[in-house]
Amino acid sequence: MTPARPRGLYAITPDDTDTPRLLRRVEVVLAAGTTWLQYRNKRADDALRESQARALQPLCARYAVPLIINDDWPLAMRIGADGAHLGEDDGAIATARAALGDDALLGASCYDSVERARAARDAGAGYVAFGAFFPSPTKPLARVASPALLAEAAALGVPRVAIGGITPDNARLLADAGADLLAVISGVFDAPDPAAAVHAYRAAFLPPDPEASR
């Protein structure tokens, strides 16, 4: 259902209705070393969302980055995306797993609850996402999660994703706590240099540089 222990940046697309511009922005992030990409666009209608998702497919394939569709497993199935990510109001995990098959990447938003994560895993989720860990410009009213959740969820045996207000400055805290992937929107796509931001997030999973502390 998931590759063995993915590590790194899980980039989530911004709400950009200009498809050529979105593709240009995404390519920079893919080329810099994104591990997974999630297509999410809350400003697009259904037709535009499908068009953009289809346009992202060959781009992701070029960089060997899985494309995951936010909130909409039927769209993921229609276009043959690598998987889908579901929040609490986006349908049953078991239904999505049955439709998408065993090889699809299927994730569940679990907010601040290991119990929800356990139920999602048991229903077929291949990874679980917790957060927000920090104040998030995308979801300012999101439930707050503690980094301790990441360690507690290790026993579930599936990759753990951290989301919500993650910056290069606080990313290592979450990686050290047990996050396998850091899910980021504005921290990458609104950065002055998105490629440099990708590298900074990836660095959170590397051993600290002893020279940096001198």
N, C-alpha and C positions, 0 to 999 in steps of 0.2 A: 504493500500500500504506500510505503514511503521509502526513499533511499535511506541507506544506513546513516544515521546521525548527520543530517545536513547541518552546516555551520555557516553563519555569515549574515548577510543583509537580505531581508525579505522586503523588497521595495514594493510600495503600493502606489498606483498611479494617482495623479491629482485630478481634480474635476475640471478637465480641459475639453471643451467642446470643439476645438479646432483640431481635427484629426491629423493633418500633416505636422502641425506643431507638436502635438502629443507624441507622435512617432519620433520626431527629432529629439525631444526631451528624453524619451525612454531609451533611445539607442545610446545616448551618452552614458546613462546609468548602467545599461547592460554591458557595454564595452568596458566599463570600469571594474566589473567583477561582482555584479549582483548574483546571489544564489538562487532566489526565486523571485518571480514577479506576479503581483496580484493586480488584475484589472478591476478598478473601482471607479465609477463616475456617477455621483449622485445628481449631477445637473443634466445628464443626457436622458433622452427618451429611449424607449425600447429599441427603436430602429437604429438610432445612433450607437447605442451600446453594443448591439450586435455587429454593426459595421466596424466599430473601433476594435472590438475583440478579435474579429476576423483579421483586421489589418495588423494587429500585434502578433498574431500567430507566426507568420514567417520570420518576423524580426526576432522573436524569442528563439525560434528554431535555429536561426543563424548563430546565435550565441550559446546555444545548448542550455537555455534557461527555461525551466518549466513555467507555463502560463496557467495561473489559477484565477477563476472567475469569482468575484465577490457576490454573495447573496443569491445567486441564480444558477442552481445546478442544471436546470433544463437548458439554459444558454450554453453552459459548458459542454453538455452532451451534444447539442445541435452542431456546435462548431468543432467538436473533437479536441477541446482544450485538455490540458493535463490534469485539471481538477477544479474543485470549487471550495469556497470557504463560506460557512453558514453562521449567521448570528442566531440569537434565540428565537427570532420571529421569521426565519427563512425556510421553515420546513423541517421535516424529520431527518436526522442523520441516516437512519436505517434506510429510509426511502431513497435518499440520494446515493447511498452506497450500492444499493441493489440496482439502481439505474446506471450508475457510472462504471460499475465493475470493480474488481479487487485491485486493479493496478492504478486507479485514479488517486491523485493526491486530494484528500478530503479533510478539511479542517473545521474546527468548531470554536467559536468565541465562548470562552468560559469565564471571562470577567474576573471575579475575585473568589472563585469557588472551585476547589479541588473536587468536590462531590459532583459538580456539573461536568467537570473534565472526565471523571471516571465514567459517568453515564454516557458521555459522548464517545469515549473510547470503546466502551462495551457495545455501543450501537453501530460502530464501524468507522469512527473518526481515526484518521491516520496521524493527525497531529492536533495539539490543543494550544489555544492562544489565551494568554492572560493579560489583563491591563484594563484601565490605564495605570501605569506605574508613576507617571508624573503628569502635571497639567498638560493637556493636549489642545492645541488650537483647532484641531479637526473635530474633537468631541469634548467640549469644555465641561459637560455635565456627566462624563463617564464615571462609572464606579471605580473606586481606587483599589488597586491591588498592592500587596506587599511583596517585596522580593523573596521573602521566605516561602511564598507559594511555589516558586520555581523549584526550590529544593524539595519541598514536600511532594511535588508532582513527579519527581524522578521515578518513583515507584510505579508509575503508570506504564513506563516502558515505551512511550511514544515521544517524538520530538516536541519540545516546548517553545512556543513563540511568545516573545514579550512585545507589547505594543503600548503606545501612549506617551507622548512627550519625550521620546528618547532622543538624546543629542549625543554627539561624540564625547562630550564631557561626562555623561552619566552612563554611557553604554557599557563600560567595563564592569560596573557594579552589577548589571543584569547578567552579563556573560559569566561573571564569576559566580553568580547565584544559581546558575544552571540553565539560562536561556540558550537554546541552540540557534535560534534565529531572532534577529531584531527587526521588527516590522516598522517601517518608517515611511511617511509621506512627505510632510513639509521639511523635515530635516535634511532631505535629499533634494527634492524638486524645487524648494524655495531657497536653497543654498546659493551663495554667489558663484560657487564652483561645484556643481553636483558631482563631478567625477572625484574631486578631492574629498567630498563628503563621504562617498562610497568607500574610499580607501580608509578614511578615519573610522568608520563603523567596522570595517573588516579588521582593523587593528585591535579592536576590543577583544578579539579572540586569540590574539597572539601573546606570547610571553612579554611582560613589560620590558622595555628597553632600559637597561641599567644606566646607560649614558644620560637618559632623559632626567634622571633624578639628581644628577651631579650639578 
